[in-house]
Amino acid sequence: MSRYMSSRFSALEAYVPGEQPQDRQYIKLNTNESPFPPSPQVIAAVNSSQVEKLNLYPDPDCRGLRKKLAEYYNVGEENVFLSNGSDDVLNFAFMAFCDGQHPVAFPDISYGFYPVYAKLHNLPAREIPLNPGFILNPDDYCGLGCTIVLANPNAPSGRAIPPEEIGKILESNPDNVVVVDEAYVDFGARSCVELIQSHDNLLVCMTFSKSRSLAGGRLGFALGDARLIDDLNRLKFSTNPYSINRLTLVAAEATLDSQDYYRQNCQAIMENRSYTVEALDKLGFTTIPSLANFIFTRCPKMDGITLYHKLKERGILVRCWDKPALRDYVRVTIGSREQMDAFLSQIQAIMKEKG
């Protein structure tokens, strides 16, 4: 850190994204990207005529895309907020709904950006322990009287709770915003978007990165009461009103016009998830039940960091953590059947080496 850096950030530990090594060709099962490309409609939409318009600013109100998202999720256009990836949306939510009088609470094992945002904005934060097995107890969040942020499904476990439990949390915290991060909801979990109509303190965050194959396009959105959306837009338009580029807007609209393609991809990933878990079970692995596009699994013969290094040597990337509660596990993104077969083949080879 330079001597010019503000002392406000001297203790800040930045979020560490999944590695993107360039030294060789890897099978990437470490960052929860989709193994499938965007739909043919998206590829056709992002054409040379659209590139020629890059000399012009994009629509800061994202009107065409907001309209399509509102129709898809059966909400009003005033209930939709868009920005540059769901991380950007979450950052605005921490800024808008948390301060010294409104602390933030989130699970102690969850998306690693939550504590980073809390420290970035100098917020009082409560990290609430999960139960054994990485199980979230909704009762722990009832009546907290602070802003609550929950990833559902959670990461890195992949576990999810039903909307009914989210409803109890909302009803017991009527004067505080509950942010539900549904980045992985399209892989078998149930969304709580329907609760927006009856709970003005609910903000649901989603992304185009996972189930919609647009991680490189950087697009996230939130759905909620119009007043919450106004709060977020006030911050966005006070920082970067043009945060979504023209090509991403075009690609996203085409994505929503080809939902059958993405539903089929999600179904394939769910089938590959079951296939992979079944194969790992036969090898003695312990895998947490997942409703996300990844699994959190433990090898019976080595810790997660060791397994991560052995797989990387063989050209496969997974994710591990050097934290006591997590170090026995690796998180494995579910890819195509060919990718999962390659992963399982290397797992079998590693297990054979260990006798």
C-alpha positions, 0 to 999 in steps of 0.5 A: 500500500502506498503512503498516499492511500487513505487510512480508511482502507489501511486494514481492508483485505480485498476479495480474491476472485477465482484464479485465471491462470494463463500458463496452460490450458485448464479445465476450469471448474473453479469460478462457477461459469457456465460451460455453455456459450451464449445462445445463437440469438445472442451471438447473432445480436452482438453484430458489427452494426452494434459494434459500430454504435460504440461511439455512442453512450448506452441508455442509462435507464436500460429501458428495453432490458428493464421492460423484458426483465419486468415481464419475465419476472412478473413485476413492474419496470419500476421494480427492476434495477440494473448494474455492472454485475451482481457484485456491483448491485450488492455493493450499492445495497451495502451502501444504501441500506447499511450504516452505523444505525443499520448494521449488517448481518450475514452467515460466517460462511458465505460469499466472500465479498460480504465481509469485504463490503462491510469493511469497505464501507466501515459498517458494523457487521455480525457474522452468524455461524452456520449449523454443522453441515453448513446448514443455515438456521432461518431462526437465527435471522428472525428479529435481528433488527439489522440489514440481512444479506443471505446467499440462497443457494449459499456459497460455497455449500450450495445449500438453499432454504425455501421462500417460506423461511425467507418470508419468516425472516422478512416478517420478523424484521419489518423495519430492515431490508433483507437482501437475498442473493440468488446468483445460483437460484436457476439450478434447482432452488426456488426463488423468493421473487414472488414475496416482493409483492407482499414485502417492501423490505425484500431485495432480490439480487440476480446475475446473468453470469451463471445460468445465462452464460454471460459472465464476461458481459458483466450484468447483474440486476435486483428486483424489489419495491420501487422505493428500494430501486429508487434508492439504488438508482440514486447511488448508481446515477451519483457514481456511474450512470453508464455502467452497462455497455451497449453490447451487454444490453443487446446481448442480455435482451437476446438472452431473454428472447432465448429462454428455452436454450438456457433452461435446457443448459440448466437442466444439463448442469443439474443432471451432470451435478447428480452424475458427478455426486454419485460417482464421488460417493462411490469413491468415498467422498462426502458431498454437501447437497447442492442446488447450485451449479457447483458442489462442495465435496470432501476427499476421504484421503486428503484435505482440500488444499492438497487435492486442489494442487494435485488436480491443478498439476493435472490441468483441472482447476477447482477452488479451495480455502485455507480456513479451518471450517473449509480446508477439508473441502473443494468447491467444484463447478459443474461443467459439461459431461466431458469436463466432469468425466475428465475431472472424475478420471483424474480423481480416480487416478489421484485416489489410486496413487493414495492406495 
